[in-house]
Amino acid sequence: MDREKGHRPRLKIFFLDGVPKDPSRLPITSSLLGEIFSTYKVNSRFADFVHRQHMPGQASQSTTSLDHELWFSAVIRSHESYRGKRTDLSRSVIDWQRCCIWGDHHATGDFTYMIWRCPLYIKEMFRETFIGPDGSNLLYHPMLVHAFLAENIVVHAYDFLKYFAEPLYSWENKADELRTAEDYTQRSKAFLALSRQIHQVATDYDILEATIAHLRKESKWYKEAKVAESFDPSTTRKMHSAQRILDEIFENLAREVKLIGTYSNLYLERAKIGVDECFAMMTQRDSEINLRMAAESTNMARASQEDNRSLRVIQIIGAIFLPGSFIASIFGMGFFTTNVNDQGNAVFSASSRWWIYLAVAVPVTILILILMGAYQMWSDALARKKEKSDTLDDVEDIIEQMKRSRSRGSKAG
């Protein structure tokens, strides 16, 4: 279709929000979605990408005219409300959604945009920025809508630093406050959580960097295709001015994304150092505890040696006095007496029943030894029986596990 000089472009923008409780879903049926795509001649490849996690930026250009179709997507991690919005960079799925943008520029100068699953705060910001007469500014270049969305999707470096710098510094400065094992564990968990979040954001921005490069490429295409030359002089001047603004916006976004990547690598390394530091401090603490335990063990060994020396002295003293005590106890029995005869001399005499002592003492001693030996044999037999039973139970458990593994393997086959 030939374009006429003086034609004023027309603009259509459609926002299709996700389901409030599940932003990844669209509140329309498949048939209605197909009618929308058919009515506005949406490229079928975009329809396929809407349902995917990652939609690569693509463009479809006509070879016979300036008809141009562009689409891309980005992960948005943000709070639901726009007022006092706070960027939420957590890994929680409920706090992020994928925004898909499709745009079409006809050779007649008409622009059509569809924005799928756009967060509420970005949509409100869009309305506040372009409400009333300011909305006509969107007519001066087909990439202005894409530039606005990309600029608000990108988490700028100061937001990134504000979100991650404070917890990193806070946990780094708590190194001297760690006392118990729970303190070290809590600090390690905090650094690991920050590391996961930073890594997730870095992954998002690896994808977003390609999207920004794609948008810059498309903006350059419009510039080289001299789209502005097809309109009236006033519109042409405004489109040239908008092109300069776009070049600056996309250049700044490219620098922001690159800066985010640099900070991501830096903070990932710092989080990794924090985790390694925790493990090193825990290892050092364990070593100090082991040294103290070794010192205590040494002191206990020395005390035991002192006790052994004392016991050895007691044993020597007992060995010296024990024979005399034994002989004294024998002679102190009633079987042996010492009497004085008529001449005043001491006469030693023994009872004729002294054998009763041996008759009682020897059998009792033998009986006690027999009972002790029997008790020891019974204890050993009981221990062997228990060990054998435990071994059999372990063998039965292994056999049962092998049977279950074979059963699962046959079912899988």
HUGI-V974832 format. One line per field, one symbol per residue. ss: DSSP state (H for helix, E for strand, C for the rest). psi: psi as a letter, one per 40 degrees, with the letter a starting at -180 (. if undefined). Layout:
ss->???
psi->???
//
This chain:
ss->CCCCCCCCCCEEEEEECEECCEEEEECCCHHHHHHHHHHCCCCHHHHHHCCCCCCCCEEEECCCCCCEEEEEEEEEECCCCCCCCCCCCCCCHHHEEEEEEEEEECCCCCEEEEEECCCHHHHHHHHHHHCHHHHHHHHHCCCHHHHHHHHHHCCCHHHHHHHHHHHHHHHHHHHHHCCCHHHHHHHHHHHHHHHHHHHHHHHHHHHHHHHHHHHHHHHHHHHHHCHHHHCCHHHHHHHHHHHHHHHHHHHHHHHHHHHHHHHHHHHHHHHHHHHHHHHHHHHHHHHHHHHHHHHHHHHHHHHHHHHHHHHHHHHHHHHHHHHHHHHHHHHCCCCEEEEECCCCCEEEEECCCCHHHHHHHHHHHHHHHHHHHHHHHHHHHHHHHHHHHHHHHHHHHHHHHHHHHHHHHHHHC
psi->hiiiiehhiihhhhhhiihdegeeihfiiddddddddddefhhdddddddeidhhihiihhieeafhhhhiiiihhhiididhfihhhfiehdeeiihhhhhihhideehhhihhhfhiddddddddddeiadededeeeheeddddddddedhhiddddddddddddddddeedeehdiddddddddddddddddddddddddedddddddddddddddddddefddeeiiddddddddddddddddddddddddddddddddddddddddddddddddddddddddddddddddddddddddddddddddddddddddedddddddddeeieehihihadeeihhhiiiefdeddddddddddddddddddddddddddddddddddddddddddddddddddddddddd.
//
